[in-house]
Amino acid sequence: MKFQEYLPLATDLVFYIFCAVAVGGAFYVLMAKNVLYAAYGLLCSFLGVAGIFVFAGSEYVAASQIMIYVGGILILLVFGIMLSSGKKSGKEYLKIKSRNLTWGLTLGLALIAIMTIIISTIRFDFKQKLASQSIKNIGFSLMTDQVFALELVGILLLIALVGATFIAKTDE
């Protein structure tokens, strides 16, 4: 067999691997007994979603997913956990003590059923790709037409970082 005959099978396999990483990471977040380990599961889930965005033809959104969620929010969450974990009650502070597994699994299965119904009724047109989705056009739009929104988001992220630093500081 030729290489071209295996290519659709290989791309489908890689797509399913990214889907499994995203769903597996989210499931690990649900089942983790430690907040720090749940954050690591969230990292896997974010990276899996970024891979799915690449397969959807949205490279800019995938890069934004990695830079904003993984590089910003998740790292801030991990630093917040690490800076505040030793203050309260030693090692047991990061443990999740109360969880209702029955309600969590019921709600999760209900959400999966609803999402499956919604996705199965939507018809996607993958053949039509807009030229405005290219990274060059989006970057040009952000730096010309959307400068105010870009600066506003930057200021909000700075305020969130200052607030997280204030919350994590020691009371000395």
C-alpha positions in Angstrom: 0.0 0.0 0.0 1.1 3.5 -0.6 1.7 6.2 2.0 -1.4 8.2 0.8 -3.7 5.3 1.6 -2.5 5.3 5.3 -2.6 9.1 5.7 -6.4 9.5 6.5 -6.1 6.6 9.0 -3.1 8.2 10.7 -4.7 11.6 10.9 -7.8 10.1 12.4 -5.7 8.2 14.9 -3.9 11.4 16.0 -7.2 13.3 16.3 -8.6 10.5 18.5 -5.5 10.6 20.6 -5.9 14.4 21.2 -9.6 13.8 22.0 -8.6 11.1 24.5 -6.0 13.3 26.1 -8.6 16.1 26.5 -11.3 13.9 27.9 -8.9 11.9 30.0 -7.4 15.1 31.5 -10.9 16.4 32.3 -11.8 13.1 33.9 -8.7 13.2 36.0 -9.6 16.7 37.2 -13.0 15.2 38.3 -11.5 12.3 40.1 -8.3 13.9 41.6 -8.1 14.0 45.4 -5.3 16.6 45.4 -5.8 20.1 44.0 -2.3 20.3 42.5 -2.8 17.0 40.7 -6.1 18.3 39.4 -4.2 21.2 37.9 -1.9 18.8 36.1 -5.0 17.1 34.7 -6.3 20.5 33.6 -2.9 21.0 31.8 -3.5 17.7 29.8 -7.0 18.7 29.0 -5.9 22.2 27.7 -3.2 20.7 25.5 -5.7 18.1 24.1 -8.1 20.9 23.2 -5.3 22.9 21.5 -4.5 19.8 19.4 -8.2 19.5 18.5 -8.1 23.2 17.4 -5.2 22.4 15.1 -7.2 19.6 13.5 -10.1 22.0 13.0 -7.9 24.3 11.0 -7.7 27.0 13.6 -4.0 27.3 14.3 -4.3 30.8 15.8 -6.9 29.6 18.4 -4.7 26.6 19.2 -1.7 28.9 19.8 -3.9 31.2 21.9 -5.1 28.3 23.9 -1.6 27.3 24.8 -0.4 30.8 25.5 -3.4 32.1 27.4 -4.7 29.0 29.3 -1.6 26.9 29.7 1.0 29.7 29.8 -1.0 32.2 31.8 -4.0 31.0 33.7 -2.8 27.4 34.6 0.7 28.6 35.6 -0.9 31.3 37.8 -3.2 28.6 39.3 -0.3 26.3 40.1 1.7 29.1 41.6 -1.3 30.2 43.7 -1.7 26.6 45.0 2.0 26.2 45.7 2.4 29.6 47.5 -0.7 29.2 49.7 -0.5 25.4 50.4 1.9 25.6 53.4 0.0 28.2 55.3 -3.1 26.5 56.6 -2.7 23.0 57.8 0.4 21.4 56.4 0.2 18.5 53.9 -3.5 17.9 54.2 -4.4 21.4 53.0 -4.4 20.3 49.3 -6.6 17.3 49.8 -10.2 17.4 48.7 -12.2 16.1 51.5 -15.9 16.2 50.5 -17.1 14.9 47.2 -20.2 13.2 46.1 -19.2 10.8 43.4 -22.8 9.8 42.5 -24.0 13.3 41.8 -20.8 14.1 39.9 -21.0 11.1 37.6 -24.7 11.6 37.1 -24.2 15.3 36.1 -21.2 14.4 33.9 -23.1 11.7 32.0 -26.1 14.0 31.6 -23.8 16.7 30.1 -22.2 14.2 27.8 -25.6 13.1 26.6 -26.7 16.7 26.0 -23.5 17.5 24.1 -23.8 14.3 22.0 -27.3 15.2 21.0 -26.3 18.8 20.1 -23.2 17.8 18.2 -25.1 15.1 16.3 -27.7 17.5 15.1 -25.2 20.2 13.9 -23.9 19.9 10.3 -20.4 21.3 9.8 -19.1 22.5 6.4 -15.4 21.8 6.4 -14.8 22.5 2.7 -15.4 26.3 3.1 -12.5 27.9 4.9 -12.6 31.6 5.4 -9.6 33.7 4.6 -10.1 35.8 7.7 -9.0 32.9 9.9 -5.4 33.2 8.9 -2.9 34.3 11.6 -1.8 37.3 9.5 -5.3 38.7 9.1 -6.2 38.1 12.8 -2.9 39.7 14.0 -3.4 42.7 11.6 -7.0 43.1 12.9 -5.9 43.0 16.5 -3.2 45.6 16.0 -5.4 48.0 14.0 -9.1 47.7 14.5 -9.2 45.9 17.9 -6.3 47.7 19.7 -8.6 49.0 22.5 -9.9 45.5 23.2 -6.4 44.0 23.2 -5.2 46.7 25.7 -8.2 46.2 27.9 -7.6 42.4 28.1 -3.9 43.1 28.9 -4.9 45.5 31.8 -7.4 42.9 33.1 -4.8 40.2 33.1 -2.4 42.6 35.0 -5.1 43.3 37.6 -5.7 39.6 38.0 -2.0 39.0 38.5 -1.7 41.8 41.1 -4.7 40.4 42.9 -3.3 36.9 42.9 0.0 38.2 44.3 -1.9 40.1 47.0 -3.9 37.0 48.0 -0.8 34.8 48.1 1.4 37.1 50.1 2.3 36.3 53.7 0.9 38.2 56.6 4.1 39.3 58.2 
